[in-house]
Amino acid sequence: MFEILLGIALITLASKVGPAWARRIEGQGADPEVARRLGESEERLTQMEERLLGLAAESHERMLEMEERIDFAERVLQQQRAGKRLGEGG
């Protein structure tokens, strides 16, 4: 859950700060070093976004698996309880 919130925060920040930063750099006749660092930052942000999406998908898959296991455990418990009730009547 923390990863998802962190990702949302990063994406929001990047969507607001990135374009403003790029406009500022373009307006000042961008220093090559600054432009290089901006490119590296954008690349790292893209990598982080991809990793975040991967973590979100992995978390979703794990949650689905846990739901299946809980459903199975509930069915087994119901069968055991039903079996005990049938055994009590005899």
Buried (B, 14 or more C-beta within 10 A) or exposed (E): EEBBEEBEEBBEEBEEEBEEBBEEBEEEEBEEEEEEEBEEEBEEBEEBBEEBEEBBEEEEEEEEEEEEEEEEEEEEEEEEEEEEEEEEEE
